[in-house]
Amino acid sequence: MKHANVSIFVPHIGCPHACSFCDQKTITGTAAAPTAEDVRRACDIAVKSKKCNAENSEIAFFGGSFTAIEREYMVSLLTAALPYIEGGFFCGVRISTRPDCIDEEILSVLKKYRVTTIELGAQSMSDEVLLQNRRGHTAADVRTAAQKIQEAGFSLGLQMMTGLYGSTPDLDRKTAQAFISLHPDCVRIYPTVVLEHTALGALYKSGKYTPQTLREAVPLCAELLEMFSKNHIPVIRLGLHSVGNVEDGYLAGAYHPAFRELCEGEIYLRKMLSAFEDLPKSQAYTVEVPKKSLSKAKGQQKRNEKALRNIGIQCTIKGNEFLKDYEIHIKETEV
C-alpha cells in the first residue's frame, strides 16, 4: 500500500500571536475551522481509497498552532481521529504547533490520543529575528520544547524559514546548525514568501524589507539541504506548499511550485562543476547520477547540461541505480 496522509488544516485560531509573515487563510485556502465530522469524512475517504495503512500513513493536523486551540475543541478533533488509528488504518497523528505551547501536561494528552509526531514551527534560532517577526517565543523555547517532546517519546519535526525580516544567509545557516544539534527526526524548510494582508507585506511595500529572490534562495536552500542530508536528517518539505491560493496573495519572495527540484538540481550542478575543475575539457565524459534523480541532475529544462556546455564541458548525464542521493561518478566517454 502507498503512503497516504490525511491532512486537515486548522486555520489561524488559538495562536496568541500574529507573526509578520502569516496569512493562514491564503496558505490553506480555508478560513473555516474543521469539525469532528470533517475529520471523520476525510478519514473515510482515505480508507475507501485503500491507499492508507498503519505502517506509514498519518492523520495530520496542520495550518495552526494545534496545542494552542481551545482544549475541548482540540480533543474533539483527536477523538474523531482515534478510531481510525485503533482500527489499523493509520499509524498515528501528526501535529504542528508553537514551541511555547508545549508542556508535560499537553504531551500526556497528545499521547493518550495516539499523537506520534510533533512538528515545531521554530522558523529561526536567532532571538533578534524572532522578535522582529513577532514570533512571541525564543530560541531557548525551541530547545526546551524539543527536549520535552523527545523525552516523552514523540518523533520531533522542526520547521525553519529562510530570508525572514532581519535575517541573513549566515543566520539561516546557524539556524540549520542549531536544528542539527537538536537531532530532529525531520525538518521542513520554507523560504519566506510575502503575502498580502500581512505585516511583512506592509514592510515590503514601504521598502523596509527586501525579500529573497528565487535566484538567491535556491543556492542557500540547496546548501541547507546538503547540511541536513550529511547529518542523516530528512528534509520532508522544501518550499511552500499551497493548497489554497498563494499565487493570488503573492507579493514577493522565493515561491516556485517545484522549489525542491530546483534546489536538488543546484546540488548536482555544484558537484559536477567541482569534479570537472581538474579534468581536461578536451575530453568527453559520462556523468553518472542516482537513477531516480536523473531529471534533477539534468536540471529543469536541462539547465545543468546547458551550464556545463557553456563552459566547454562535453558530457552526457546518465542514471545509475547503485548510486546514493547526491553521489556522482564521472568517467571518460569511450570512443
Secondary structure, DSSP 8 states (H G I E B T S, - for coil): -----EEEE--S-S-S---TT--HHHHHS--S---HHHHHHHHHHHHHHT---TTT-EEEEESS-GGGS-HHHHHHHHHHHHHHHHTTS-SEEEEEE-GGG--HHHHHHHHHTTEEEEEEEEE-S-HHHHHHTT----HHHHHHHHHHHHHTT-EEEEEEEES-TT--HHHHHHHHHHHHHT--SEEEEEE-EEETTSHHHHHHHHTS-----HHHHHHHHHHHHHHHHHTT--EEEES---SS-HHHHEEEE---TTHHHHHHHHHHHHHHHHHHTTS-TTSEEEEEEEGGGHHHHH-GGGHHHHHHHHTT-EEEEEEETT--TT--EEEE---
